[in-house]
């Protein structure tokens, strides 16, 4: 049995498909006489497109727009709807009217041209597939792969009706998979849920001619009737999650026009599910689909997988797809990775309340790209999300990420039921003090309602009138209920803040993003004194020295978010003879005026990352400051130096 697994656009071109890598190994090890291979249709499409007149300048960034950036607009899926319905003009007018403003004139024109050419690419790819005479063709569908996969399945079935077509992936989970199978008869089978058991079971049943009713999660046809077997009641144990087989991806990339535009990364998986979500499911998150239960590979197994892949493929950049890091790995797996001496660069999702020493371990082990799920800097809004962190903890994460050399990726979300304008105004006012820290990856966005999220499953939380999001209506020719079952993203009446507050927030975030490349604030702790060096547009001072013992202690205590009351109590314990109650309020006020603190929900945290000396030299701030920070200098006035404690209120 020959099995061809196809990774269609818009799967990212700098990553192999984890799903197909796992299925390749599963088929080759579990199905006697079967041989699975992967066809990298995403790279085929990039090469096909860039060889066409008018698309020679189509770059990796353009591809990423349709693969990732425009996900909530559905641009990538709409591009291939013309191939799905065999009509180069499929809803061009409707799409143009709806998307002219969100995407802009250049992207709109580009999307329309891609849309018109998509049927030609799909036909050429299908002809190549049919020429190889596979017995089974399988498609994975995640994010914006759905219409491209469906279009290719339709064309393959048209050219070779005897070829068995199968779909699976995140877009086929639960009701979505049933809707796909029900509405697109050229898809013979849909595998829902974790496929490394069900897909080999399907192939073995086809090979042996046995029944299909016992294969968990499978959608199949009984005559003309679509049947859906019950989903699995328990997730796959971690020991049963196999390592992916990526042989062929790097060779294909080496022959692609994309090879000079991207740095390939290997996709690895240490865990599935979410340990935080098991206890407190974030209200807007649907990422874990039908299985939230957290399970992770043993540290030894995951270590062997990471090191083995690095050695086999000679690639040190890796993308860990876990929805959240197994905290046990910090003391088990990561020290072993550090000991290897490999210059790994990995991306991982973490919880934002990790401590600085834990973040340092991440950085030393090569987990340098982190996504902490920050989403907001206001404690009350974070409570509405059920995030389990505070606004000050999220700011601390940004500060400590800068201190440990991590690259932090995060988003700012709004539109939660019961949020208020007053939740945003203090944050907006304090953003100039944060401009030296990593800004969000883009402007704030109103939340979308995702299938499997509490907002989707529990209308009493505030979203009771859901419809499949507008892009699905522009893409598919299906009745409303079928669109509802197929969709992952839903439109709902807007909740939370209005347009005016959202505009002010985005103006502040935009200013943050513009100012960040030239903004700096660092603090060098010399034991008996602390030297702060500043270059931020809203705060004109450049150098500040803290050398009073009580103030030094207060600053160090504000490494962690603390209330004024707690700070007074702890300073009173450290300095029994001092009147901490009188000293702390003016100190906090002064440091806030200097942009050294962030405050939210009655707590304060300082925003000063720790530097390295070469950064201080690069910024032109050293000039003897660290060597003798407390000594007066003739050019102090010219440098606009602000000294402590003399500059602080008594």
ZAMARGU-4260 file (C-alpha; in steps of 0.2 Angstrom, whole numbers, plus 5000, padded with zeros to 4 digits):
<rodrens>
0) 5000/5000/5000 | 5007/5017/4995 | 5002/5031/5006 | 5005/5049/5000 | 5003/5063/5014
5) 5002/5080/5007 | 5006/5096/5016 | 4996/5109/5007 | 4998/5128/5008 | 4997/5138/5019
10) 5007/5127/5030 | 5023/5138/5035 | 5037/5135/5023 | 5051/5136/5037 | 5043/5121/5046
15) 5040/5103/5042 | 5023/5096/5046 | 5023/5089/5064 | 5007/5079/5060 | 5013/5072/5044
20) 5030/5068/5052 | 5021/5058/5065 | 5009/5049/5053 | 5024/5044/5042 | 5033/5035/5056
25) 5016/5028/5063 | 5011/5021/5046 | 5029/5014/5042 | 5030/5005/5059 | 5012/5000/5061
30) 5005/4995/5044 | 5012/4980/5036 | 5017/4982/5018 | 5013/5001/5018 | 5025/5015/5014
35) 5021/5033/5018 | 5030/5048/5010 | 5027/5067/5012 | 5024/5078/4997 | 5028/5096/5002
40) 5014/5105/4993 | 5018/5121/5002 | 5035/5122/4995 | 5029/5117/4978 | 5016/5131/4978
45) 5030/5144/4983 | 5041/5138/4969 | 5027/5137/4957 | 5021/5154/4961 | 5037/5163/4961
50) 5041/5156/4944 | 5025/5165/4937 | 5025/5182/4929 | 5019/5195/4941 | 5024/5185/4956
55) 5043/5185/4955 | 5045/5196/4970 | 5033/5186/4981 | 5043/5183/4996 | 5043/5173/5012
60) 5035/5187/5021 | 5021/5187/5009 | 5018/5169/5011 | 5018/5171/5030 | 5004/5184/5028
65) 4992/5171/5021 | 4999/5157/5032 | 4998/5166/5049 | 4996/5184/5050 | 4979/5185/5041
70) 4972/5170/5050 | 4957/5179/5058 | 4953/5187/5041 | 4953/5170/5032 | 4963/5177/5017
75) 4973/5161/5015 | 4958/5150/5014 | 4949/5161/5003 | 4963/5161/4990 | 4960/5142/4987
80) 4941/5143/4987 | 4942/5146/4969 | 4950/5129/4967 | 4938/5121/4978 | 4923/5127/4968
85) 4933/5127/4951 | 4929/5145/4948 | 4943/5158/4947 | 4930/5172/4950 | 4923/5164/4966
90) 4916/5178/4977 | 4929/5190/4971 | 4917/5205/4972 | 4911/5200/4990 | 4928/5197/4996
95) 4934/5213/4989 | 4920/5223/4997 | 4923/5215/5014 | 4942/5215/5015 | 4946/5232/5006
100) 4948/5241/5022 | 4955/5227/5034 | 4969/5221/5022 | 4973/5237/5011 | 4974/5239/4993
105) 4990/5230/4989 | 4986/5214/4999 | 4968/5214/4992 | 4975/5215/4974 | 4988/5201/4978
110) 4975/5190/4986 | 4963/5192/4971 | 4977/5187/4959 | 4982/5172/4970 | 4964/5167/4970
115) 4963/5167/4951 | 4978/5157/4949 | 4975/5144/4963 | 4964/5132/4952 | 4979/5130/4940
120) 4991/5125/4954 | 4979/5113/4961 | 4976/5104/4945 | 4995/5103/4941 | 4998/5096/4959
125) 4984/5084/4957 | 4990/5077/4941 | 5008/5075/4948 | 5000/5065/4963 | 4989/5054/4952
130) 5004/5050/4941 | 5012/5042/4956 | 4998/5031/4958 | 4996/5031/4977 | 4983/5020/4985
135) 4979/5033/4999 | 4981/5051/4999 | 4981/5060/5016 | 4979/5078/5020 | 4983/5087/5036
140) 4972/5103/5039 | 4978/5116/5052 | 4975/5135/5052 | 4973/5140/5034 | 4975/5124/5025
145) 4957/5119/5024 | 4952/5124/5006 | 4968/5120/4998 | 4967/5102/5005 | 4949/5101/5000
150) 4952/5107/4983 | 4967/5095/4980 | 4956/5080/4987 | 4942/5085/4975 | 4954/5086/4960
155) 4963/5070/4964 | 4946/5061/4966 | 4940/5068/4949 | 4956/5062/4940 | 4958/5046/4949
160) 4941/5041/4957 | 4948/5025/4965 | 4961/5034/4975 | 4956/5034/4993 | 4956/5052/5001
165) 4958/5055/5020 | 4959/5072/5030 | 4963/5075/5048 | 4971/5088/5059 | 4965/5102/5070
170) 4952/5108/5057 | 4944/5091/5058 | 4942/5090/5077 | 4925/5085/5084 | 4910/5093/5075
175) 4922/5101/5062 | 4927/5084/5055 | 4909/5078/5054 | 4904/5094/5044 | 4919/5091/5032
180) 4914/5073/5029 | 4896/5077/5027 | 4898/5091/5015 | 4913/5086/5004 | 4909/5068/4997
185) 4926/5068/4988 | 4934/5066/5005 | 4932/5047/5009 | 4937/5047/5027 | 4940/5060/5041
190) 4951/5056/5056 | 4946/5066/5071 | 4957/5068/5086 | 4974/5061/5088 | 4978/5052/5072
195) 4993/5041/5076 | 4982/5027/5081 | 4966/5030/5071 | 4975/5033/5054 | 4985/5016/5055
200) 4970/5007/5061 | 4960/5014/5046 | 4974/5008/5034 | 4975/4991/5042 | 4956/4990/5040
205) 4956/4994/5022 | 4971/4982/5019 | 4962/4968/5028 | 4944/4972/5022 | 4938/4973/5040
210) 4924/4985/5048 | 4927/5003/5052 | 4914/5006/5065 | 4927/5002/5079 | 4940/5015/5074
215) 4939/5029/5087 | 4934/5046/5080 | 4933/5040/5061 | 4920/5048/5049 | 4916/5036/5035
220) 4902/5032/5023 | 4889/5018/5025 | 4883/5019/5007 | 4878/5037/5005 | 4876/5040/5023
225) 4890/5049/5033 | 4894/5040/5049 | 4904/5047/5064 | 4912/5035/5076 | 4913/5041/5094
230) 4928/5052/5099 | 4941/5045/5111 | 4936/5046/5129 | 4955/5047/5135 | 4970/5056/5127
235) 4985/5046/5120 | 4997/5043/5134 | 5014/5052/5132 | 5024/5036/5129 | 5013/5032/5114
240) 5017/5049/5106 | 5030/5045/5093 | 5044/5056/5086 | 5041/5063/5069 | 5050/5058/5053
245) 5056/5073/5044 | 5067/5064/5031 | 5065/5073/5014 | 5059/5090/5021 | 5077/5098/5021
250) 5081/5091/5004 | 5065/5098/4997 | 5069/5115/5005 | 5087/5115/4998 | 5079/5114/4980
255) 5067/5127/4984 | 5067/5146/4979 | 5063/5149/4998 | 5080/5142/5004 | 5088/5159/5004
260) 5074/5168/5012 | 5071/5157/5028 | 5080/5148/5042 | 5072/5131/5044 | 5066/5125/5061
265) 5062/5108/5066 | 5045/5106/5075 | 5046/5096/5091 | 5033/5091/5104 | 5036/5087/5122
270) 5018/5088/5129 | 5000/5089/5124 | 4986/5098/5133 | 4988/5112/5146 | 4991/5109/5164
275) 4984/5127/5168 | 4969/5124/5157 | 4965/5108/5167 | 4962/5119/5182 | 4957/5136/5175
280) 4953/5136/5156 | 4956/5153/5149 | 4940/5159/5144 | 4944/5164/5126 | 4956/5149/5122
285) 4951/5135/5111 | 4969/5129/5107 | 4968/5111/5115 | 4952/5106/5105 | 4944/5091/5112
290) 4957/5086/5124 | 4963/5097/5138 | 4972/5084/5149 | 4990/5088/5151 | 5003/5074/5147
295) 5021/5076/5144 | 5035/5064/5138 | 5048/5059/5150 | 5063/5071/5152 | 5075/5057/5145
300) 5064/5053/5130 | 5062/5072/5126 | 5081/5075/5128 | 5085/5060/5116 | 5073/5067/5104
305) 5079/5085/5104 | 5098/5079/5103 | 5094/5066/5091 | 5085/5078/5079 | 5099/5090/5080
310) 5112/5077/5076 | 5102/5069/5062 | 5097/5085/5053 | 5111/5097/5058 | 5098/5110/5063
315) 5099/5119/5080 | 5083/5130/5078 | 5067/5121/5084 | 5049/5125/5087 | 5042/5117/5103
320) 5023/5116/5099 | 5018/5112/5117 | 5004/5124/5123 | 5013/5126/5139 | 5030/5121/5145
325) 5030/5106/5158 | 5038/5115/5173 | 5046/5099/5178 | 5058/5101/5163 | 5066/5116/5171
330) 5075/5106/5183 | 5076/5089/5173 | 5077/5092/5154 | 5085/5109/5153 | 5100/5107/5163
335) 5105/5092/5152 | 5102/5103/5137 | 5114/5116/5144 | 5127/5102/5147 | 5127/5097/5129
340) 5135/5114/5124 | 5123/5114/5109 | 5119/5132/5103 | 5101/5128/5102 | 5088/5141/5098
345) 5070/5136/5102 | 5053/5143/5104 | 5042/5138/5118 | 5026/5144/5126 | 5026/5147/5145
350) 5016/5154/5159 | 5020/5173/5163 | 5023/5170/5181 | 5039/5161/5180 | 5053/5167/5191
355) 5069/5176/5184 | 5080/5161/5189 | 5069/5149/5179 | 5069/5161/5164 | 5088/5161/5165
360) 5088/5142/5164 | 5077/5143/5148 | 5089/5156/5140 | 5105/5145/5145 | 5096/5130/5137
365) 5092/5138/5121 | 5074/5141/5124 | 5076/5159/5119 | 5060/5163/5110 | 5046/5163/5123
370) 5027/5166/5121 | 5021/5169/5139 | 5002/5172/5135 | 5002/5190/5142 | 4987/5196/5133
375) 4984/5211/5145 | 4993/5222/5158 | 4977/5224/5169 | 4974/5212/5184 | 4955/5214/5183
380) 4954/5210/5164 | 4966/5195/5167 | 4954/5189/5180 | 4940/5189/5167 | 4951/5179/5156
385) 4955/5167/5171 | 4973/5169/5167 | 4980/5166/5185 | 4992/5181/5184 | 4992/5199/5188
390) 4996/5215/5177 | 5012/5217/5188 | 5017/5199/5185 | 5016/5202/5166 | 5026/5217/5167
395) 5039/5208/5178 | 5039/5195/5164 | 5044/5208/5151 | 5057/5215/5162 | 5065/5198/5167
400) 5064/5192/5149 | 5075/5207/5145 | 5086/5204/5159 | 5089/5186/5154 | 5091/5188/5135
405) 5074/5181/5130 | 5064/5186/5115 | 5046/5188/5121 | 5031/5187/5110 | 5014/5193/5116
410) 4998/5200/5111 | 4986/5213/5119 | 4968/5208/5118 | 4952/5217/5123 | 4933/5215/5121
415) 4929/5204/5137 | 4912/5204/5145 | 4912/5216/5160 | 4928/5224/5157 | 4928/5243/5159
420) 4936/5259/5152 | 4944/5261/5169 | 4953/5245/5167 | 4963/5252/5152 | 4966/5270/5156
425) 4979/5267/5169 | 4989/5255/5158 | 4988/5268/5144 | 4995/5281/5155 | 5010/5270/5160
430) 5015/5263/5143 | 5028/5277/5141 | 5037/5270/5156 | 5038/5253/5147 | 5045/5258/5130
435) 5062/5250/5134 | 5053/5233/5136 | 5047/5222/5122 | 5030/5228/5115 | 5017/5217/5109
440) 5019/5209/5091 | 5005/5221/5084 | 4991/5232/5089 | 4978/5226/5101 | 4964/5216/5095
445) 4946/5212/5100 | 4945/5194/5105 | 4938/5181/5093 | 4927/5167/5099 | 4935/5150/5097
450) 4927/5133/5096 | 4931/5123/5112 | 4934/5139/5122 | 4923/5142/5138 | 4916/5157/5129
455) 4910/5145/5115 | 4904/5131/5127 | 4896/5142/5140 | 4885/5156/5133 | 4881/5162/5151
460) 4899/5170/5151 | 4893/5183/5139 | 4892/5177/5121 | 4876/5169/5117 | 4873/5174/5099
465) 4887/5165/5089 | 4888/5164/5070 | 4902/5157/5059 | 4914/5171/5056 | 4912/5182/5041
470) 4927/5174/5031 | 4918/5157/5031 | 4903/5165/5023 | 4915/5172/5009 | 4924/5156/5007
475) 4912/5141/5007 | 4895/5138/4998 | 4886/5130/5013 | 4870/5133/5023 | 4872/5142/5040
480) 4871/5127/5051 | 4884/5118/5041 | 4896/5133/5042 | 4893/5134/5061 | 4899/5116/5062
485) 4914/5118/5051 | 4920/5134/5059 | 4933/5137/5072 | 4931/5156/5074 | 4914/5164/5077
490) 4907/5182/5076 | 4897/5188/5091 | 4890/5204/5097 | 4904/5215/5104 | 4907/5216/5122
495) 4919/5226/5133 | 4927/5243/5129 | 4921/5254/5115 | 4930/5260/5100 | 4937/5276/5108
500) 4946/5267/5122 | 4952/5254/5109 | 4959/5268/5098 | 4968/5276/5113 | 4976/5259/5118
505) 4982/5256/5100 | 4989/5274/5099 | 4999/5270/5115 | 5004/5253/5108 | 5009/5260/5092
510) 5020/5273/5100 | 5028/5260/5111 | 5032/5250/5095 | 5040/5265/5087 | 5050/5270/5102
515) 5056/5253/5107 | 5071/5252/5096 | 5079/5267/5103 | 5073/5266/5121 | 5084/5259/5135
520) 5082/5258/5154 | 5095/5247/5163 | 5101/5245/5181 | 5118/5239/5187 | 5118/5233/5205
525) 5135/5236/5212 | 5131/5230/5230 | 5131/5246/5239 | 5124/5257/5226 | 5113/5254/5211
530) 5116/5264/5194 | 5101/5267/5183 | 5104/5272/5165 | 5090/5279/5155 | 5085/5284/5137
535) 5067/5285/5135 | 5058/5299/5126 | 5045/5303/5141 | 5059/5304/5154 | 5073/5316/5151
540) 5085/5310/5165 | 5100/5299/5160 | 5108/5293/5175 | 5102/5289/5193 | 5111/5283/5208
545) 5102/5274/5222 | 5114/5272/5237 | 5103/5274/5252 | 5102/5257/5261 | 5083/5258/5264
550) 5080/5264/5246 | 5091/5250/5239 | 5081/5238/5250 | 5065/5245/5244 | 5070/5244/5225
555) 5076/5226/5227 | 5060/5221/5236 | 5051/5228/5221 | 5059/5214/5210 | 5042/5206/5215
560) 5025/5214/5214 | 5021/5221/5231 | 5008/5232/5239 | 5013/5248/5248 | 5008/5240/5264
565) 5018/5225/5261 | 5033/5235/5256 | 5032/5246/5272 | 5030/5230/5283 | 5046/5222/5275
570) 5056/5237/5276 | 5051/5239/5294 | 5058/5222/5297 | 5074/5226/5289 | 5076/5243/5297
575) 5067/5243/5314 | 5073/5261/5318 | 5066/5269/5302 | 5049/5276/5299 | 5045/5266/5283
580) 5027/5271/5283 | 5033/5289/5281 | 5047/5286/5268 | 5038/5274/5256 | 5024/5284/5249
585) 5035/5298/5243 | 5048/5286/5237 | 5035/5277/5226 | 5028/5293/5220 | 5046/5299/5215
590) 5050/5283/5206 | 5034/5283/5197 | 5037/5300/5191 | 5054/5294/5185 | 5046/5280/5175
595) 5054/5266/5186 | 5038/5258/5192 | 5022/5250/5185 | 5007/5249/5197 | 4991/5240/5195
600) 4978/5233/5207 | 4987/5241/5222 | 5003/5233/5218 | 5020/5240/5212 | 5034/5232/5203
605) 5050/5240/5196 | 5053/5240/5177 | 5072/5241/5176 | 5080/5226/5168 | 5098/5220/5173
610) 5111/5224/5159 | 5127/5218/5154 | 5142/5229/5154 | 5144/5229/5135 | 5126/5235/5133
615) 5130/5250/5145 | 5146/5254/5135 | 5136/5253/5118 | 5124/5265/5125 | 5137/5278/5129
620) 5133/5278/5148 | 5148/5271/5156 | 5161/5285/5156 | 5167/5281/5173 | 5149/5280/5181
625) 5151/5262/5187 | 5169/5264/5193 | 5164/5278/5204 | 5145/5281/5203 | 5144/5291/5219
630) 5157/5303/5216 | 5152/5320/5209 | 5158/5324/5191 | 5160/5341/5183 | 5149/5336/5168
635) 5134/5330/5179 | 5123/5345/5175 | 5127/5343/5156 | 5122/5324/5157 | 5106/5329/5166
640) 5111/5317/5181 | 5097/5314/5194 | 5105/5308/5210 | 5097/5298/5225 | 5093/5301/5239
645) 5096/5320/5237 | 5083/5321/5223 | 5070/5312/5232 | 5058/5320/5244 | 5063/5319/5262
</rodrens>
